[in-house]
Amino acid sequence: MTRLRLGVNIDHVATVRNARGGAYPDPLRAAKLSEEAGADGITAHLREDRRHISDADIDGLMEVLTVPLNFEMAATPEMQAIALRHKPHAVCIVPEKREERTTEGGLEVAREENRIAHFIAPLRDAGSRVSIFIAADQRQIEAAHRIGAQVIELHTGAYCDFHAEGNIAARDSELQKLTEMSSLAHSLGLEVHAGHGLTYDTVSPIAQLPEVIELNIGHFIIGEAIFRGLTPAIAEMRRLMDEARA
Ligand code: PXP
């Protein structure tokens, strides 16, 4: 099986910084340390309300990173202009609602095919790989393929939530969907990524899906870094991914 890439999402370093409005902890320092700890990429979500990552963070990441930046963004003209200015390695289009605590569901591509197709075309033309964050749903995957996305990222949030609630039947049914849909996406020629809510307890079955070639993980790693430090927190995630993949 191909080696699984780990993208470390540093949004929540910025969440802690913004709690006091100062300059620390610095997400750029976390990004550089993540690189040194073996992250294959850095993910950052510039939200419309700038609740964590700021415009200046994106400027800084583009300047200092040696690994690819996966720039998560909503499908809005403002974010499109920012992405076109920076031309990051990858853009991941996510749904965004102001009132949500985190990205709760996948993007509704099937119902908005035309709009999203027009939205992503200039990003792809500018050289960014376009990824669409979607639920493990055949309609959404086929729509993502039709509009010319190169990558889909499957939303693992429901699978992780069911695991945390101890609802094993629902968790396994969600895992089955993720398994079938990663295979469908791959057969259509899409590159398959996955992420959201993954922890040491939930990562292995996702890492075992042969078509998935990248995981994007943030909140748990940053939380775990409080207890064991960022480098060991990433190393343990890497170890579990490699073990699952072996
Ligand atoms: N992938 C996408 C598309 C996301 O929106 C997020 C959260 O920003 C993640 C991965 C990482 O999720 P988590 O922080 O729960 O690991």
Residues whose N, C-alpha, C, O or C-beta is under 5 A from the ligand:
A	BS01	PXP	N9 H45 V94 T103 F133 G195 H196 G197 L198 N216 I217 G218 H219 F220
